[in-house]
Amino acid sequence: MDYLEYKGYKGSVEYSKADNCLFGSVLGMSKDGISYEGNTLEELEQDFKDGIEDYIATCKAHGIEPRKPYSGKLMLRLTPVLHSKVASYAAQNGTTINAFINKVLENAIQSQKTL
């Protein structure tokens, strides 16, 4: 699946058979709900960009820092036993818990791409 991209924001591209139009929403922005639509891909992309620009302008007008869809920070809850095992493994391998978890997730995603 491809996505629209603009100023660091990614948006979905979907088709409504009932309405005979394309539509989408900015990913990772559920609290701010930026959506867009169009009859052609060009119209969809323009409405997507206009939606991002409007969001940024509205935030600026209200003195609010615009949210980025994914900050790179993720709260992860582990059982105490798993937390201990991850910490031990990371320490034994000369890395941090964060670096270890990043590597495991990257490896998992890469293995999914080959399926």
C-alpha positions as CSV (number, residue, x, y, z in Angstrom):
1,M,0.0,0.0,0.0
2,D,1.3,3.4,-0.9
3,Y,0.7,6.6,1.2
4,L,0.6,10.3,0.5
5,E,3.5,12.2,2.2
6,Y,3.8,15.9,2.9
7,K,5.9,17.8,5.5
8,G,6.6,14.6,7.5
9,Y,3.0,13.5,7.6
10,K,1.7,10.3,5.9
11,G,-1.9,9.8,4.7
12,S,-3.9,6.8,3.6
13,V,-5.4,6.4,0.2
14,E,-8.8,4.6,0.1
15,Y,-11.7,4.3,-2.3
16,S,-15.4,4.5,-1.5
17,K,-17.4,2.6,-4.1
18,A,-20.6,4.0,-2.6
19,D,-19.5,7.6,-3.1
20,N,-17.3,6.9,-6.1
21,C,-14.4,9.0,-4.6
22,L,-11.1,8.7,-3.0
23,F,-10.5,9.6,0.6
24,G,-8.1,9.2,3.4
25,S,-6.8,10.4,6.8
26,V,-3.4,11.4,8.2
27,L,-1.9,8.4,10.0
28,G,-1.1,8.6,13.7
29,M,-3.2,11.8,14.2
30,S,-6.4,10.3,15.7
31,K,-6.6,13.2,18.2
32,D,-6.6,15.8,15.5
33,G,-8.5,13.9,12.8
34,I,-7.1,15.3,9.6
35,S,-9.1,13.8,6.7
36,Y,-9.3,14.6,2.9
37,E,-11.1,13.5,-0.3
38,G,-11.1,13.9,-4.0
39,N,-12.4,12.5,-7.2
40,T,-9.0,12.1,-8.7
41,L,-5.6,11.3,-7.2
42,E,-4.5,14.8,-8.0
43,E,-7.5,16.2,-6.1
44,L,-6.9,13.8,-3.2
45,E,-3.3,14.8,-2.9
46,Q,-4.1,18.6,-3.1
47,D,-6.8,18.2,-0.4
48,F,-4.3,16.2,1.7
49,K,-1.7,19.0,1.4
50,D,-4.4,21.7,2.1
51,G,-5.5,19.8,5.2
52,I,-1.9,19.7,6.5
53,E,-1.4,23.4,5.8
54,D,-4.7,24.3,7.5
55,Y,-3.8,22.2,10.5
56,I,-0.4,23.9,10.8
57,A,-1.9,27.3,10.3
58,T,-4.6,26.7,12.9
59,C,-2.0,25.5,15.4
60,K,0.1,28.6,14.8
61,A,-2.9,30.9,15.2
62,H,-3.6,29.3,18.6
63,G,0.0,29.2,19.7
64,I,0.1,25.4,19.7
65,E,3.0,23.3,18.5
66,P,1.6,21.0,15.7
67,R,1.8,17.4,16.6
68,K,3.9,15.1,14.5
69,P,2.1,11.8,13.8
70,Y,4.8,9.6,15.3
71,S,7.3,11.1,17.8
72,G,9.6,8.1,18.0
73,K,8.6,7.7,21.7
74,L,6.7,4.6,22.6
75,M,5.5,3.5,26.1
76,L,6.1,-0.2,26.3
77,R,4.8,-2.2,29.3
78,L,6.6,-5.5,30.0
79,T,6.2,-8.0,32.8
80,P,8.9,-7.6,35.5
81,V,10.4,-11.0,34.5
82,L,10.6,-10.0,30.8
83,H,12.0,-6.6,31.7
84,S,14.7,-8.3,33.7
85,K,15.6,-10.7,30.9
86,V,15.7,-7.9,28.3
87,A,17.9,-5.8,30.6
88,S,20.3,-8.8,31.2
89,Y,20.5,-9.7,27.5
90,A,21.2,-6.1,26.5
91,A,23.9,-5.7,29.2
92,Q,25.5,-9.0,28.2
93,N,25.7,-7.8,24.6
94,G,27.0,-4.3,25.4
95,T,23.9,-2.4,24.3
96,T,21.0,-0.6,25.8
97,I,17.5,-1.9,26.3
98,N,16.3,0.7,23.8
99,A,18.8,-0.3,21.2
100,F,18.0,-4.0,21.7
101,I,14.2,-3.5,21.4
102,N,14.8,-1.4,18.3
103,K,16.9,-4.1,16.7
104,V,14.3,-6.8,17.6
105,L,11.5,-4.8,16.0
106,E,13.5,-4.0,12.9
107,N,14.4,-7.7,12.5
108,A,10.7,-8.7,12.9
109,I,9.6,-6.2,10.3
110,Q,12.3,-7.3,7.9
111,S,11.3,-10.9,8.3
112,Q,7.7,-10.0,7.5
113,K,8.7,-8.3,4.2
114,T,10.1,-11.5,2.9
115,L,7.0,-13.6,3.6
